[in-house]
Amino acid sequence: MTTKQQRLIPLVFLIIILGSLVGGLVWHEQNTDHSGWQEKDGIRYYQDFHGDPVSGWMDLPDGRYYFQADGTPSHGWQTIDGTTYYFDSDGIMLTGWQTIDGDTCYFGGNGAMVTGWLWLSEGRYYLKDGALLTGWQELDGKRCYFGADGLAADGFTQIGGDNYFFVDGYLATGLTEIDGQLWYFGQDGKQYSGWLEEEGGRRYFSSQGPMLTGWQDMEDGKRLFDDSGYMKTGWYEEGEYRYYFKEDGLMAVSPTKIDGRTHYFSPKGMEVILVNGLNPLPEDFALDEWKIDDTHTVDKRCYPALRQMLDDCKAAGITYEINSGYRTHYTQTAILEYRTREYMKTYDLDFRAARDKALETVAVPGTSEHELGLAVDLLGDEADAWFAQHCWEYGFILRYTADKESITGITDEPWHFRYVGK
């Protein structure tokens, strides 16, 4: 080995050692984490593991960021891939309710700004161009109302002392069904009460709001409304009873002239066909005969009440006798003729005097309540007393009493009971 070669050996070793040191330094540099915030010339940016500026979305421990190409975080309003976001002064993406430049905004969990309807657990809101609406607003051609907190009115809502109703956030107007009942709201949305004139008739809405149906006791009297809420006028039949409602809808409860003829009604409104010397049996009267026993009949309208009264009298241990029920015109005529002849013979009276005496207890044919089928003669001293005390419970009255003889023209008949309805 020459001297020159001997001198080169240390140099080679030195080069090898230096190369190893440099390689180690490079390896160490390449495997060291350089990620994190950096600042240069007063500008913050974020770099990755290798120390290069990051860009795009990144989740960090304190929140979510969107970095520009130079690694700087986005601030303020940003539109990214067509979606609007907002980043605070630190670059953190905002979510939930936020107040920005005086407007209240809402950002979803993904940071996207919400516009239009927003449904949360407490109710619904509306954000126009991202800003929360309050007060009266018109949306989709319909009116809405939002409270000071932006919550949309829904259901019954009182605003400025007036009642309104909202369906899915929109103001209801006109006829509106609520829980199976009809309410009416004006074109301004205010709840309406009182009379409503329509082509189909008149309806009435109570001060509480719902439209009235069925029988109603009102301040000025009783009225009837059908299932559609329209006020009834004219004749109306329900069960065995007949009622009459005048033009203003009030139920007749006293003598009322209808088509030129006076009709009579009880205080409860049931028509009472008054039959006496001044009021003959109506030509259009129709009878539905019903047997009380093998001998006597009555009008079906009074049979259930009469049957109950007779059964209760019997249950009280009192014996009675049915002397008379419904009479045909022929039978009434025969009774009057028989009584007239009887008085002529018994009291030696001429026909005129005997007939006048007979008329004290027998009605002229066509003017007897028995021809209605709504009157019965019940005999028995105890029975008469019991019936007189209890007949009203079954819709009957003791028709002819001594103190009313000057009015009825009929002598005292403690056995004669007339059905007028319960």
Long-range contacts (C-beta under 8 A, 24 or more apart in sequence): 38-71, 43-72, 44-72, 44-73, 45-70, 45-71, 45-72, 45-73, 46-71, 46-73, 47-71, 62-90, 62-92, 63-92, 63-93, 64-92, 64-93, 64-111, 65-91, 65-92, 65-93, 66-91, 66-93, 83-112, 83-113, 84-112, 84-113, 84-130, 85-111, 85-112, 85-113, 86-111, 86-113, 103-130, 103-131, 103-132, 104-131, 104-132, 104-150, 105-130, 105-131, 105-132, 106-132, 117-169, 122-151, 123-151, 123-152, 123-154, 124-151, 124-152, 124-154, 124-169, 125-150, 125-151, 125-152, 126-150, 126-152, 126-169, 139-170, 140-170, 142-170, 142-171, 143-170, 143-171, 143-189, 144-169, 144-170, 144-171, 145-171, 162-190, 162-191, 163-190, 163-191, 163-209, 164-189, 164-190, 164-191, 165-189, 165-191, 178-210, 181-210, 181-211, 182-210, 182-211, 182-229, 183-209, 183-210, 183-211, 184-211, 200-228, 200-230, 201-230, 201-231, 202-230, 202-231, 202-249, 203-229, 203-230, 203-231, 204-229, 204-231, 220-250, 221-250, 221-251, 221-253, 222-250, 222-251, 222-253, 222-269, 223-249, 223-250, 223-251, 224-249, 224-251, 240-300, 240-301, 240-302, 240-421, 241-270, 241-271, 241-301, 241-421, 242-270, 242-271, 243-269, 243-270, 243-271, 244-269, 244-271, 266-420, 266-421, 268-421, 268-422, 270-420, 270-421, 272-420, 272-421, 273-372, 273-374, 275-363, 275-367, 275-368, 275-369, 275-371, 275-372, 276-363, 276-367, 276-408, 276-409, 277-363, 277-364, 277-367, 277-409, 279-367, 280-366, 280-367, 281-366, 281-367, 281-368, 281-371, 281-372, 285-372, 287-326, 287-372, 287-373, 289-326, 289-373, 292-322, 292-325, 292-376, 293-322, 295-322, 296-322, 296-324, 296-325, 296-326, 296-376, 297-325, 297-326, 297-373, 298-325, 298-326, 298-373, 298-374, 298-376, 298-419, 299-326, 299-372, 299-373, 299-374, 299-419, 301-374, 301-419, 302-373, 302-374, 302-395, 302-396, 302-419, 305-394, 305-395, 305-396, 305-419, 305-422, 306-376, 306-394, 306-396, 306-419, 308-394, 309-387, 309-390, 309-391, 309-393, 309-394, 309-396, 312-390, 313-383, 313-386, 313-387, 313-390, 316-386, 318-380, 318-382, 318-383, 318-386, 319-380, 319-382, 319-383, 320-378, 320-379, 320-380, 320-383, 320-387, 321-378, 321-379, 321-380, 321-383, 322-376, 322-377, 322-378, 322-379, 323-377, 323-378, 323-379, 323-415, 324-370, 324-376, 324-377, 325-370, 325-373, 325-375, 325-376, 325-377, 326-370, 326-371, 326-372, 326-373, 327-368, 327-370, 327-371, 328-371, 329-365, 329-366, 329-371, 332-362, 332-363, 332-365, 332-366, 332-368, 332-370, 332-371, 333-365, 335-362, 336-362, 336-363, 336-364, 336-365, 360-410, 360-411, 361-410, 361-411, 361-413, 363-410, 369-399, 369-416, 369-418, 374-418, 374-419, 375-399, 375-416, 375-417, 375-418, 375-419, 376-416, 376-417, 377-413, 377-415, 377-416, 377-417, 378-415, 378-417, 379-415, 384-414, 384-415, 387-417, 388-414, 391-417, 394-422, 395-419, 395-420, 395-421, 395-422, 396-420
